[in-house]
């Protein structure tokens, strides 16, 4: 089932949660909505589910108006951030709920419910927990129950709100892989909200990066990581080394010194050079575009990082650079930084 | 805890001696015993002794007087009336309290904080004033008096008035018990239920109600205890018609004022007994509540 979001805006009093958002999700895709808290990603998910209503705009499932239908009628599987399991029901009844509440012509016979729930519990690999109550389960187990419950109504759209937010790192990684496999097995279009970029990049077919109620960029994980469309995306995804600069007559300057870097067509005014730490080389401090003093060098596992204090026009600032393995970097010494791959963004536009 | 207990061990002592962690409470035993003794004595004097005296007085003239006092037609009428009033007003407050707390806890609307304040009003207003309000509204000289008389409807000095006054006084019990719990539980489970295709009614009976059932029962018990014991408001609206509009508390007062101490205390002991039963049920419920959440 395709999902189309067209020109959706939503305000909460004076706060614009969503500002003219447009999004197309292809059938069978797994898309991650990624952004910091307050970026509007959960609001967008709730609007698609029918738990919130947009002030303006449209939501279409397979081209049909979804806003016409209430959340009851949309047949959307929703996995809540803190699972929202029914605390007074055991696992079996939690999963069976969506079938039990069907009445009249849609009523599901008891035997069919039993079979379907058994099937789902097998699918999420917790059939042995059927008689437990939510309070007796671990976070990962609750997550599986929440997913099985959402899948019980055979949804064609699966919406997940921070599905791994409350889990510890190890369980999270394991469930992530498992969810990806599950998505492949089922005929669903999945939309997942997360603030964890690693999760989004690893799990999703496409990533929607959101900030301040707007979509900043939509693309494959590789696209948003390697060619961020805006300074916000560059900053938010992956590690970023930020170097302030000024564009004058189409050339980059640091103070009065012209830099041997391409201004990438950015208009005159204050700007920032953004680069991934591993795309910045060390060089002779007198020849490199930026130079500074090494404050500290840290090593954890294969990664070495150096804090380098650079004397900027508006006072000194500290950047964190990646240190190659062989490179010997004495603390207190001066070092030059040469961005090899970088993007230049105007400061005004990204403010 | 003396200073010596906390002093570091001399270095010469063997390393395997483990220093005792100081207990969390640091008051000397004497102080602890004194505090507990004061509390218990106070409880015994102010609550225990009067309660015992009620029963002692009730049986002072023997079983036969006790049974006679309770089988007096006026006494039986008072007991019946009390139970009927309690049953009606508790059921009404069960419904109203549930509706009010559902509205307050699960929805955002204009005037919500005003509604919460209004729910607390019966706690802060004197019951006598509450009773007077109903007399002013429904009494023969009251606002709706002429209309009621024209249609031959009796509210004040009759069962409807007593029920109204009791409902007013006991309204906060159920709502006050439910609102914090419902607010804490939030709306996520309801949203989950609706997204799974449940109707509003199904969501209420399958999700909302089971989640608050013990708190609801607890509120109903407190409400019931107060409904049976209410004196002030009921006294104003009842009119004290013997065998007709006297509830147990009113009957007790009348008997007492007529120097029928044994009979008065007999009815009082029954009322106290009902209260004790409620208290026991409440304790059991509290235990259930604490184990479930």
Contacts between the chains, C-beta under 8 A, distances in Angstrom:
chain1	res1	chain2	res2	distance
A	49	B	195	6.3
A	50	B	195	7.7
A	51	B	191	5.6
A	51	B	195	7.0
A	70	B	194	8.0
A	71	B	191	7.8
A	71	B	194	5.3
A	71	B	195	5.3
A	72	B	194	5.7
A	72	B	195	7.7
A	72	B	197	5.4
A	72	B	198	7.3
A	72	B	199	7.1
A	75	B	197	7.5
A	76	B	195	6.4
A	77	B	195	7.8
A	78	B	191	7.7
A	78	B	192	7.1
A	78	B	195	4.5
A	80	B	188	5.5
A	80	B	191	7.2
A	80	B	192	6.0
A	82	B	188	6.6
A	84	B	188	3.7
A	84	B	189	5.1
A	84	B	191	6.8
A	84	B	192	4.3
A	85	B	189	7.7
A	85	B	192	7.8
A	86	B	189	5.8
A	86	B	192	7.4
A	86	B	193	7.5
A	86	B	206	7.9
A	86	B	207	5.9
A	87	B	189	7.4
A	87	B	211	6.6
A	88	B	210	4.6
A	88	B	211	6.0
A	97	B	193	6.9
A	97	B	196	5.5
A	97	B	198	7.3
A	97	B	206	7.5
A	98	B	196	3.7
A	98	B	197	5.7
A	98	B	198	8.0
A	100	B	206	7.9
A	101	B	193	7.5
A	101	B	196	6.7
A	101	B	197	5.7
A	101	B	198	4.1
A	101	B	199	7.2
A	101	B	202	5.0
A	101	B	206	7.0
A	102	B	197	6.6
A	149	B	192	7.6
A	149	B	196	7.0
A	150	B	195	7.9
A	150	B	196	7.7
A	152	B	196	7.3
A	153	B	196	5.8
A	153	B	197	6.0
